[in-house]
Amino acid sequence: FYDVFQVSTDDWVVALGDVQGKGAEAAAVTALARYTVRAASVDHDSPSDVLHILDRVLHQAETDRFCTVVLVRLRRVEGEWCATVACGGHPLPLLRRPGRHPVPVGEHGALLGALPGATFTDTEVTLDHGDALVLYTDGVTEGRRLGHFYGTSRLVAVVDEHRGAAADVTDAILADVMTYQSGNARDDIAVVTVAVS
């Protein structure tokens, strides 16, 4: 699942998550996770705090399902965008800057709703003109063909090659990972790209 919503002027939240399993129970956990992230983001500026709240809510829910989430808070201060990233069991987003190879940003945190005493960390980066953050689920990197994974290296190469608008980057990733799997995805795939133009 993914969600993008505005908290206030020049203050946005981008969430991308993956709930264990499929079916009605997974859908219910997805709805709970999205609602919790939206509600907690109103009262808590820190993405790591929001993930702590979501982790607590999932532990209290009547489910044994866990999920992974990457959460980004985007704020513009004096004309400059700042992104605060926190991850819970999720692949780290890729940061692409002009003239540089894309690199992961953030720190890995625990799966949400799975372990007691989970910790989550905020990482801040400034986004300048031409920068982009690419959020994705493991359905991208774990796409398979003839027993081989699509992999992070191939994803980085696609992000590096496509430096246009955010939608173009997302479309290029989706097209490449689907072509790699001959159009037959075996896992859920979601990609969200945020770019400063």
Buried (B, 14 or more C-beta within 10 A) or exposed (E): BBBEEEBEEEBBBBBBBBBBEEEEBBEBBBEBBBEBBBBBBEEBBBBBBBBBBBBBBBBEBEBEBBBBBBBBBBBBEEEEBEBBBBBBBBBBBBBBBEEEEBEBBBBEBBBBBBEEEBEBBBBEBEBEEEBBBBBBBBBBBBBBEEEEBBBBEBBBBBBEEBBEEBEEBBBBBBEBBBEBBEEEBEBBBBBBBBBBE
